[in-house]
Amino acid sequence: MHKLVSRVLDHIINNDLIRRDERVMAGISGGIDSVCLFYVLLELKEVLSFDLCAVHVEHGIRGESSRRDERFVRALCEKEHVSLRVFNENVPELARKQGLSLEEAARLIRYRDFDTALTEAGADKIAVAHHMNDQAETFLFNLIRGSSLRGLSGMSPLRGKIIRPLLNCARSEIEEYAACMGLEYVTDESNRDESYSRNRIRNSVIPQLERVSARTVFHITKAGDFIREADEYLQSQADELYTECVTKAGRKGPCVIDTESFNTAPHILKGYVVRRILKEQSGRWKDISSVNIDDIIGLCEKQSGKRIELPCGLLALKTGDRLKLGKKEDLRGGPSERPRVEFELADYGAHMGFPEKNYTKWIDYDKIKNGLCVRTRREGDRITIDSELHRQAFKKYLINEKIPVNERDSLLLVADGSDIVWVIGGRLSEGYKLGPSSERAVIINVIGGLNNE
């Protein structure tokens, strides 16, 4: 067994890339990397007991050269008795229609076709030929253009159904293996075109860096691995912050950030949370930059009524101690789901404690004078604002809290006569809070609307 095949076998086993009796589909372009991958998997399929098939995407970019690559791959698979699925696409047309670069459009179509081929063939995994040099190129490309830790962490050996068996191999090792085995392959002449940024990095930048250190590619790849570990840890911490601070109106509605608790979190975690919200609201990253993320974090600390127009038709709006982030039409008075409010009577003792949540509140049942109802504001409403039970006209409260005028009439309130018990999603009246002598509680739970469902 060639030393490269042995290294790939260890990589597959250590990262659990292929399991016994799985069907693996190799993505073959016809270039040296994918042909190497194809023959390595051919050798290992008996060792690991898996079935092998293949897919080729002809992108329609390079004319006769592209069709030559297709003919080569067809002949290769026929020679080795491996079933092949071929897709013929028009990438330039898609790029023009969607305003994408040729590289972006080609990648979009390629992975779409991979998904289709996996389903058609009943395959479990799609193997692609990315290697260590590709990792280094991606790291440098993202570093130069400005990237989060996620972009610098590079590619993972396993992502969903995509596996990368050659990721621990350098290009020089692949070239040595191809020469040793006498493999034939085609050469994509566009790889020499340095009008493409990645080609300049591959053909000019990395060779210059290797003059400083021959192990440049290895060291960059290891740095990417360390960054991936850090990114995964920070993401787990940010997910906890998201759960604590963010509520959402249904599956596709705007998100609401509780800025009071959000603002106390470390800046880096706030960035992760905002990125997650932006991805959920826009469905893509294109046109969204780190400047947009920093602007949103800054808006969380500004006065009520401030707003920011964002790419992808999004809007961020500061309202009191909340920040709403979503599609413009959803934040400018479009139709929204009204939440359902439920009341539950429960026994209470001071030793019990109760959960502090934005959309679940516990109040003292015996402090209710008339009966609870859910409504919007009325003339004469008042709210108790401190532990000494000072009362304030609700109109003045709204002014002091800097609630925008156009939102005041739509605020949902739990009221007891003219006394405001709770501004839903916001302040709870001091006059209805549980105390040491409380014996019975009303649990108010809001379901739907701008809370987590």
C-alpha positions as CSV (number, residue, x, y, z in Angstrom):
1,M,0.0,0.0,0.0
2,H,1.4,3.4,-1.0
3,K,2.2,5.7,1.9
4,L,-0.4,8.3,0.7
5,V,-3.1,5.6,0.7
6,S,-2.1,4.5,4.2
7,R,-2.3,8.2,5.4
8,V,-5.8,8.5,3.8
9,L,-6.9,5.3,5.5
10,D,-5.8,6.6,8.9
11,H,-7.6,9.9,8.2
12,I,-10.8,8.1,7.2
13,I,-10.8,5.9,10.3
14,N,-9.8,8.7,12.8
15,N,-12.6,11.0,11.5
16,D,-15.2,8.2,10.9
17,L,-15.7,9.4,7.3
18,I,-16.8,6.0,5.8
19,R,-18.6,3.2,7.5
20,R,-19.0,-0.4,6.6
21,D,-21.5,-1.1,3.8
22,E,-22.0,2.6,2.9
23,R,-22.2,3.8,-0.7
24,V,-19.7,6.6,-1.4
25,M,-20.0,8.8,-4.4
26,A,-16.7,10.4,-5.6
27,G,-16.9,13.8,-7.2
28,I,-14.5,13.7,-10.2
29,S,-13.6,16.7,-12.3
30,G,-10.8,14.8,-14.2
31,G,-8.0,16.9,-12.6
32,I,-5.1,15.3,-10.7
33,D,-6.7,15.8,-7.2
34,S,-10.0,14.1,-8.0
35,V,-8.4,11.3,-10.1
36,C,-6.0,10.6,-7.2
37,L,-9.0,10.5,-4.8
38,F,-10.8,8.1,-7.2
39,Y,-8.0,5.6,-7.3
40,V,-7.3,5.8,-3.5
41,L,-11.0,5.1,-2.9
42,L,-10.9,2.2,-5.4
43,E,-8.0,0.7,-3.4
44,L,-9.7,1.2,-0.1
45,K,-13.2,0.1,-0.9
46,E,-12.3,-3.6,-0.3
47,V,-10.4,-2.7,2.9
48,L,-13.3,-0.7,4.4
49,S,-16.1,-2.7,2.7
50,F,-17.9,0.2,1.0
51,D,-19.4,0.6,-2.5
52,L,-18.1,3.3,-4.9
53,C,-19.9,5.3,-7.6
54,A,-19.1,8.7,-9.1
55,V,-20.5,12.0,-10.3
56,H,-19.1,14.7,-12.7
57,V,-20.5,18.2,-13.3
58,E,-19.7,19.8,-16.6
59,H,-20.1,23.5,-15.8
60,G,-20.4,24.9,-19.4
61,I,-17.7,27.5,-18.7
62,R,-14.7,26.4,-20.8
63,G,-16.3,25.2,-24.1
64,E,-14.5,22.2,-25.7
65,S,-12.1,21.9,-22.8
66,S,-15.0,21.3,-20.5
67,R,-16.5,18.7,-22.8
68,R,-13.1,17.0,-23.1
69,D,-13.0,16.7,-19.3
70,E,-16.4,15.0,-19.4
71,R,-15.3,12.5,-22.0
72,F,-12.2,11.7,-19.9
73,V,-14.2,11.0,-16.8
74,R,-16.7,8.9,-18.6
75,A,-13.8,6.8,-20.1
76,L,-12.1,6.6,-16.6
77,C,-15.2,5.2,-14.9
78,E,-16.0,2.8,-17.7
79,K,-12.5,1.4,-17.5
80,E,-12.7,0.8,-13.8
81,H,-16.4,-0.4,-13.9
82,V,-17.7,2.4,-11.7
83,S,-21.2,3.8,-12.3
84,L,-21.2,7.5,-13.2
85,R,-23.8,10.3,-13.1
86,V,-23.0,13.4,-15.3
87,F,-24.6,16.8,-15.1
88,N,-24.4,19.4,-18.0
89,E,-24.9,22.9,-16.7
90,N,-24.8,26.5,-17.9
91,V,-23.0,28.3,-15.1
92,P,-22.4,31.6,-16.9
93,E,-26.2,32.0,-17.3
94,L,-26.9,31.4,-13.6
95,A,-24.1,33.8,-12.6
96,R,-25.6,36.5,-14.8
97,K,-29.2,35.9,-13.5
98,Q,-28.3,35.9,-9.8
99,G,-25.5,38.4,-9.9
100,L,-22.8,35.9,-8.8
101,S,-19.2,35.4,-9.8
102,L,-18.5,32.4,-12.0
103,E,-16.8,30.7,-9.0
104,E,-19.8,31.3,-6.7
105,A,-22.3,30.1,-9.3
106,A,-20.2,27.0,-10.2
107,R,-20.0,26.0,-6.5
108,L,-23.7,26.5,-6.0
109,I,-24.6,24.4,-9.0
110,R,-22.0,21.7,-8.2
111,Y,-23.3,21.0,-4.7
112,R,-26.9,21.2,-5.8
113,D,-26.1,18.5,-8.4
114,F,-24.2,16.5,-5.8
115,D,-27.3,16.4,-3.6
116,T,-29.4,15.3,-6.6
117,A,-26.9,12.5,-7.5
118,L,-26.7,11.3,-3.9
119,T,-30.5,10.9,-3.8
120,E,-30.7,9.2,-7.2
121,A,-27.9,6.7,-6.4
122,G,-29.0,6.1,-2.8
123,A,-25.5,7.0,-1.7
124,D,-24.5,7.9,1.9
125,K,-21.6,10.2,1.3
126,I,-20.1,12.5,-1.4
127,A,-16.3,12.4,-1.4
128,V,-14.5,15.6,-2.7
129,A,-10.8,16.0,-3.3
130,H,-9.9,19.0,-1.2
131,H,-6.4,18.7,0.3
132,M,-4.1,20.5,2.7
133,N,-3.0,23.2,0.1
134,D,-6.7,24.0,-0.5
135,Q,-7.0,24.5,3.3
136,A,-4.1,26.9,3.3
137,E,-5.4,28.8,0.2
138,T,-8.9,29.1,1.8
139,F,-7.3,30.4,5.0
140,L,-5.3,33.1,3.2
141,F,-8.1,34.0,0.9
142,N,-10.5,34.6,3.9
143,L,-7.9,36.3,6.0
144,I,-7.0,38.8,3.2
145,R,-10.6,39.8,2.5
146,G,-11.6,39.9,6.1
147,S,-13.2,37.0,7.9
148,S,-14.7,35.8,11.2
149,L,-13.0,32.8,13.0
150,R,-15.4,30.6,11.1
151,G,-13.9,31.6,7.8
152,L,-10.4,31.0,9.1
153,S,-11.1,27.6,10.5
154,G,-11.1,26.1,7.0
155,M,-12.9,23.0,5.8
156,S,-13.9,20.1,8.1
157,P,-13.1,16.5,7.2
158,L,-16.9,15.7,7.5
159,R,-19.8,18.1,7.0
160,G,-23.2,16.6,6.7
161,K,-22.8,14.1,3.8
162,I,-19.6,15.7,2.4
163,I,-16.4,13.9,3.2
164,R,-12.8,15.1,2.4
165,P,-10.5,12.0,2.5
166,L,-7.4,13.9,1.2
167,L,-7.5,16.8,3.7
168,N,-4.4,15.6,5.5
169,C,-2.4,15.3,2.3
170,A,-0.3,18.0,0.6
171,R,-0.4,18.7,-3.1
172,S,3.2,17.5,-3.5
173,E,2.2,14.2,-2.0
174,I,-0.7,13.9,-4.4
175,E,1.6,14.7,-7.4
176,E,4.1,12.1,-6.2
177,Y,1.4,9.5,-5.9
178,A,0.0,10.2,-9.4
179,A,3.5,9.9,-10.9
180,C,4.3,6.7,-8.9
181,M,1.0,5.1,-10.1
182,G,1.3,6.4,-13.6
183,L,-2.1,8.1,-13.4
184,E,-3.6,10.0,-16.3
185,Y,-5.6,13.2,-15.7
186,V,-6.6,16.4,-17.5
187,T,-5.3,19.9,-16.7
188,D,-7.7,22.8,-16.3
189,E,-6.0,25.7,-18.1
190,S,-8.0,28.2,-16.1
191,N,-6.0,27.2,-13.0
192,R,-3.2,29.3,-14.5
193,D,-5.3,32.4,-14.9
194,E,-4.3,34.8,-12.1
195,S,-7.2,37.1,-12.6
196,Y,-8.8,34.6,-10.2
197,S,-7.8,35.5,-6.6
198,R,-7.4,31.9,-5.5
199,N,-5.0,31.2,-8.4
200,R,-2.8,34.1,-7.4
201,I,-2.7,32.8,-3.9
202,R,-1.9,29.3,-5.2
203,N,0.6,30.2,-7.9
204,S,2.3,33.2,-6.4
205,V,1.6,33.9,-2.7
206,I,2.1,30.4,-1.2
207,P,5.4,29.8,-3.2
208,Q,6.8,33.0,-1.8
209,L,5.7,32.1,1.8
210,E,7.4,28.7,1.3
211,R,10.7,30.5,0.7
212,V,10.4,31.7,4.3
213,S,9.3,28.3,5.6
214,A,9.0,25.0,3.6
215,R,6.3,23.9,6.0
216,T,4.1,26.9,5.4
217,V,1.1,24.9,4.2
218,F,1.3,22.5,7.2
219,H,1.5,25.4,9.7
220,I,-1.4,27.3,8.2
221,T,-3.5,24.2,8.2
222,K,-2.7,23.5,11.9
223,A,-3.6,27.1,12.8
224,G,-6.9,26.5,11.0
225,D,-7.5,23.4,13.2
226,F,-6.8,25.4,16.4
227,I,-9.1,28.2,15.2
228,R,-11.9,25.6,14.4
229,E,-11.7,24.3,18.0
230,A,-11.9,27.9,19.4
231,D,-14.8,28.7,17.0
232,E,-16.7,25.6,18.1
233,Y,-16.3,26.5,21.8
234,L,-17.3,30.1,21.3
235,Q,-20.3,29.0,19.2
236,S,-21.5,26.8,22.1
237,Q,-21.2,29.7,24.5
238,A,-23.0,32.0,22.0
239,D,-25.9,29.5,21.6
240,E,-26.5,29.8,25.4
241,L,-26.5,33.6,25.1
242,Y,-29.0,33.3,22.2
243,T,-31.3,31.2,24.3
244,E,-31.1,33.6,27.1
245,C,-31.5,36.9,25.2
246,V,-33.3,36.3,21.9
247,T,-37.0,35.6,21.3
248,K,-38.6,35.1,17.9
249,A,-42.0,35.6,16.3
250,G,-42.7,32.2,14.8
251,R,-40.4,30.4,12.5
252,K,-39.9,33.2,10.0
253,G,-40.7,36.3,12.0
254,P,-38.4,39.0,13.4
255,C,-36.0,38.3,16.3
256,V,-36.1,40.4,19.5
257,I,-32.9,40.8,21.6
258,D,-33.3,41.6,25.3
259,T,-30.6,44.3,25.3
260,E,-30.4,44.6,29.1
261,S,-28.8,41.1,29.4
262,F,-27.2,41.1,26.0
263,N,-25.2,44.2,26.6
264,T,-23.4,42.6,29.5
265,A,-22.0,39.7,27.4
266,P,-18.5,39.6,25.9
267,H,-18.3,41.4,22.6
268,I,-17.2,38.3,20.7
269,L,-20.2,36.3,21.8
270,K,-22.5,39.1,20.9
271,G,-21.0,39.0,17.4
272,Y,-21.8,35.3,17.1
273,V,-25.4,35.8,18.2
274,V,-25.9,38.7,15.7
275,R,-24.4,36.6,12.9
276,R,-26.8,33.8,13.7
277,I,-29.8,36.1,13.7
278,L,-28.7,37.7,10.4
279,K,-28.3,34.3,8.8
280,E,-31.8,33.2,10.0
281,Q,-33.4,36.4,8.8
282,S,-31.7,36.7,5.4
283,G,-31.0,33.0,4.6
284,R,-27.5,34.0,3.2
285,W,-24.3,35.8,4.0
286,K,-23.7,37.6,0.8
287,D,-23.6,41.4,1.2
288,I,-23.5,41.2,5.0
289,S,-20.2,42.4,6.6
290,S,-18.5,42.7,10.0
291,V,-19.4,46.4,9.8
292,N,-23.1,45.5,9.8
293,I,-22.6,43.2,12.8
294,D,-20.7,45.9,14.8
295,D,-23.4,48.4,13.9
296,I,-26.1,46.2,15.3
297,I,-24.1,45.5,18.5
298,G,-23.7,49.3,18.9
299,L,-27.4,49.9,18.3
300,C,-28.2,47.7,21.3
301,E,-26.7,50.4,23.6
302,K,-28.3,53.4,21.9
303,Q,-31.6,55.1,22.8
304,S,-35.0,53.8,21.9
305,G,-36.2,54.7,18.4
306,K,-32.8,54.4,16.6
307,R,-32.7,52.1,13.6
308,I,-30.3,50.8,11.0
309,E,-31.1,49.8,7.4
310,L,-29.2,46.6,6.6
311,P,-28.5,44.5,3.4
312,C,-30.9,41.8,2.2
313,G,-33.9,44.0,3.0
314,L,-33.4,43.8,6.8
315,L,-34.0,46.4,9.5
316,A,-32.7,46.7,13.1
317,L,-34.9,48.8,15.4
318,K,-34.2,49.7,19.0
319,T,-37.4,49.8,21.1
320,G,-37.0,50.4,24.9
321,D,-34.8,47.7,26.2
322,R,-35.3,45.5,23.1
323,L,-33.8,45.4,19.7
324,K,-35.9,44.0,16.9
325,L,-34.2,42.6,13.8
326,G,-36.0,41.3,10.8
327,K,-37.4,42.0,7.4
328,K,-38.4,45.6,6.8
329,E,-42.0,44.8,6.0
330,D,-42.4,42.8,9.3
331,L,-41.1,45.7,11.4
332,R,-43.1,48.5,9.6
333,G,-46.5,47.5,10.7
334,G,-47.0,44.4,8.5
335,P,-49.2,41.6,9.7
336,S,-48.0,39.8,12.8
337,E,-49.2,36.9,15.0
338,R,-50.9,38.0,18.2
339,P,-49.6,36.0,21.2
340,R,-51.8,33.9,23.4
341,V,-51.7,34.7,27.1
342,E,-52.5,31.9,29.6
343,F,-53.1,32.3,33.3
344,E,-52.5,29.5,35.9
345,L,-53.2,29.6,39.7
346,A,-50.6,28.0,41.9
347,D,-49.8,27.7,45.6
348,Y,-46.7,29.6,46.6
349,G,-44.1,29.7,49.4
350,A,-41.2,32.1,49.7
351,H,-38.8,29.1,49.7
352,M,-39.9,28.0,46.3
353,G,-38.5,30.7,44.1
354,F,-39.6,31.1,40.5
355,P,-38.0,31.3,37.0
356,E,-37.1,34.7,35.7
357,K,-38.2,34.8,32.0
358,N,-39.1,37.5,29.6
359,Y,-42.4,35.9,28.6
360,T,-43.4,34.0,31.8
361,K,-44.2,36.1,35.0
362,W,-45.4,35.1,38.5
363,I,-47.5,37.6,40.4
364,D,-49.3,37.6,43.8
365,Y,-52.9,36.5,43.3
366,D,-54.1,38.2,46.5
367,K,-53.0,41.6,45.2
368,I,-55.4,41.5,42.2
369,K,-58.3,43.9,42.8
370,N,-60.7,43.6,39.8
371,G,-59.5,40.7,37.6
372,L,-56.8,40.3,34.9
373,C,-57.3,41.1,31.2
374,V,-55.0,41.4,28.2
375,R,-55.4,44.7,26.3
376,T,-53.7,47.8,24.9
377,R,-53.4,51.1,26.8
378,R,-56.3,53.2,27.8
379,E,-56.7,56.8,29.2
380,G,-56.0,56.8,32.9
381,D,-53.7,53.8,33.1
382,R,-51.1,53.8,35.8
383,I,-48.2,51.6,36.8
384,T,-46.3,51.0,40.1
385,I,-42.7,51.8,39.4
386,D,-40.7,51.1,42.6
387,S,-40.6,49.0,45.8
388,E,-42.1,51.9,47.7
389,L,-45.2,51.5,45.5
390,H,-45.0,54.9,43.9
391,R,-47.4,55.0,41.0
392,Q,-46.9,56.8,37.7
393,A,-49.2,57.6,34.8
394,F,-48.6,55.0,32.2
395,K,-48.3,57.7,29.5
396,K,-45.4,59.2,31.4
397,Y,-43.8,55.7,31.9
398,L,-43.9,55.3,28.1
399,I,-42.2,58.6,27.6
400,N,-39.5,57.9,30.2
401,E,-38.8,54.5,28.7
402,K,-38.5,56.1,25.2
403,I,-41.0,53.8,23.6
404,P,-41.5,55.1,20.1
405,V,-44.9,56.9,19.7
406,N,-45.9,54.7,16.8
407,E,-45.6,51.6,19.0
408,R,-47.3,52.7,22.1
409,D,-50.9,51.9,21.1
410,S,-49.9,48.4,20.0
411,L,-48.1,47.3,23.2
412,L,-49.9,44.3,24.8
413,L,-50.6,44.8,28.5
414,V,-51.9,42.6,31.4
415,A,-54.1,44.9,33.3
416,D,-56.1,44.9,36.6
417,G,-58.7,47.6,36.0
418,S,-56.7,50.8,35.3
419,D,-53.5,49.3,36.9
420,I,-50.9,47.9,34.5
421,V,-49.7,44.6,35.9
422,W,-47.2,43.7,33.2
423,V,-46.0,45.3,29.9
424,I,-45.7,42.0,28.0
425,G,-42.0,41.4,27.2
426,G,-41.0,44.3,29.4
427,R,-41.7,45.7,32.9
428,L,-43.6,43.9,35.7
429,S,-45.4,46.3,38.1
430,E,-43.8,46.4,41.6
431,G,-47.3,46.4,43.0
432,Y,-48.0,42.8,42.0
433,K,-44.7,41.1,42.7
434,L,-44.5,38.1,45.0
435,G,-43.1,38.7,48.5
436,P,-42.2,36.7,51.7
437,S,-45.9,36.6,52.8
438,S,-47.3,35.6,49.4
439,E,-49.3,32.3,49.5
440,R,-50.9,32.1,46.1
441,A,-49.5,33.0,42.7
442,V,-50.8,33.6,39.2
443,I,-48.4,32.3,36.5
444,I,-48.8,34.3,33.3
445,N,-47.4,32.6,30.3
446,V,-47.2,34.2,26.8
447,I,-47.2,31.8,23.8
448,G,-46.5,32.9,20.2
449,G,-46.0,36.4,19.0
450,L,-42.5,37.7,19.8
451,N,-41.5,34.8,22.2
452,N,-39.9,31.5,21.7
453,E,-42.4,28.9,20.7
